[in-house]
Amino acid sequence: MPIYEYKCEMCGQDFEKLVFKGDDEKISCPCCGADKVKKLISAGCFMDDSGIGACSAPASKGFS
């Protein structure tokens, strides 16, 4: 059950929405009610097969 980040194109409000798989519900802004929203890119969009995201800190390579 991922939480997606959205930005309203009408009022500029940023908000998050819990979206269930197969959910056909139209996303609307909780501030102004507009349905012109844009899904923002979040770290969860960049997960690879190991479950490590591109925004994750690199693994420790020992003492330097």
Buried (B, 14 or more C-beta within 10 A) or exposed (E): EEEBBBBBEEEEBEBEBEBEEEEEEEBBBEEEEEEEBEEEEBEEBEEEEEEEEEEEEEEEEEEE
